[in-house]
Amino acid sequence: MLESWGINYWLCLLYRYAGFYKGIQSAGAAVAWQIDNHNVSAMAQLIVNWVLTTVSYPLLLILVVLAVKEGDNRGEEEPVKEVAGFAH
């Protein structure tokens, strides 16, 4: 029974990431269609792509610094305490 909870958790997480990916993919397709419609050169598209990628790295670093904390063990279980021969 407990094994199915783990599988369900990971499947739900996978579905969330798949939905996020499809949303970004659809937004990219809409933007690409408009860029192609306005006859933007391939070099200009490449430059914009690299600029956006370069700008995203410091933002990613800030996110990691703020979100990841030393000793953050929310996902880990506490050890079982044994009192008078009974596990609690």
Backbone torsions as a table, in degrees:
resi	resn	phi	psi	omega
1	MET	NA	-45.8	-178.3
2	LEU	-66.1	-30.0	179.3
3	GLU	-63.9	-34.9	-179.7
4	SER	-68.0	-30.2	176.8
5	TRP	-63.9	-41.0	179.1
6	GLY	-65.3	-42.8	179.1
7	ILE	-64.3	-44.1	179.4
8	ASN	-62.3	-39.4	178.4
9	TYR	-60.2	-48.8	-177.7
10	TRP	-68.9	-35.0	176.9
11	LEU	-65.9	-41.6	177.6
12	CYS	-63.9	-39.4	177.1
13	LEU	-64.8	-41.2	178.3
14	LEU	-63.7	-41.0	178.4
15	TYR	-63.1	-38.7	179.0
16	ARG	-63.7	-46.0	178.9
17	TYR	-66.1	-37.2	178.3
18	ALA	-65.0	-41.1	177.4
19	GLY	-64.8	-40.8	177.1
20	PHE	-62.3	-44.3	179.5
21	TYR	-61.2	-44.9	-179.4
22	LYS	-64.9	-36.0	177.3
23	GLY	-64.5	-44.9	178.0
24	ILE	-65.6	-39.3	179.5
25	GLN	-63.5	-41.9	179.1
26	SER	-66.9	-40.2	177.2
27	ALA	-64.6	-40.6	177.1
28	GLY	-63.9	-38.4	178.1
29	ALA	-64.9	-38.7	178.8
30	ALA	-66.6	-41.0	179.2
31	VAL	-68.8	-42.6	-179.4
32	ALA	-61.6	-37.3	178.9
33	TRP	-62.7	-42.8	179.7
34	GLN	-70.3	-38.0	177.7
35	ILE	-62.9	-42.8	178.4
36	ASP	-66.1	-35.3	179.9
37	ASN	-65.8	-32.0	-179.1
38	HIS	-92.8	9.1	175.9
39	ASN	53.7	48.1	175.6
40	VAL	-77.4	136.9	-176.9
41	SER	-68.2	157.0	-179.5
42	ALA	-65.0	-35.4	179.5
43	MET	-66.1	-40.4	178.0
44	ALA	-64.8	-39.5	177.3
45	GLN	-63.5	-41.2	179.0
46	LEU	-64.8	-42.2	179.5
47	ILE	-63.0	-45.9	179.0
48	VAL	-62.5	-40.5	178.7
49	ASN	-60.1	-47.0	-179.4
50	TRP	-68.4	-36.8	177.8
51	VAL	-63.9	-46.1	179.0
52	LEU	-63.2	-39.7	178.0
53	THR	-65.1	-43.0	-179.5
54	THR	-65.5	-38.9	179.5
55	VAL	-69.8	-30.3	-176.5
56	SER	-72.6	-25.0	-177.7
57	TYR	-64.7	-47.2	176.1
58	PRO	-62.7	-35.1	176.9
59	LEU	-64.8	-38.1	176.6
60	LEU	-64.9	-41.2	178.6
61	LEU	-62.1	-43.1	177.8
62	ILE	-61.6	-43.3	179.0
63	LEU	-60.8	-44.0	-179.2
64	VAL	-66.2	-42.2	-179.5
65	VAL	-63.8	-40.0	-178.4
66	LEU	-78.0	-31.1	-173.3
67	ALA	-90.9	-31.7	-175.6
68	VAL	-98.7	123.4	-179.3
69	LYS	-120.5	145.1	177.8
70	GLU	-66.7	132.4	179.0
71	GLY	80.9	11.5	178.7
72	ASP	-81.5	101.6	-176.6
73	ASN	-121.7	48.1	-179.4
74	ARG	-63.5	-29.5	-177.5
75	GLY	-82.1	-12.6	-177.9
76	GLU	-89.6	148.3	178.6
77	GLU	-86.3	151.3	176.5
78	GLU	-76.4	148.4	178.0
79	PRO	-65.9	149.4	-179.1
80	VAL	-74.7	128.4	178.6
81	LYS	-90.5	135.7	179.8
82	GLU	-111.7	118.7	-179.4
83	VAL	-122.8	122.4	177.8
84	ALA	51.9	39.6	176.0
85	GLY	84.8	-4.1	179.6
86	PHE	-110.3	134.4	177.3
87	ALA	-83.8	133.5	178.4
88	HIS	-112.0	NA	NA
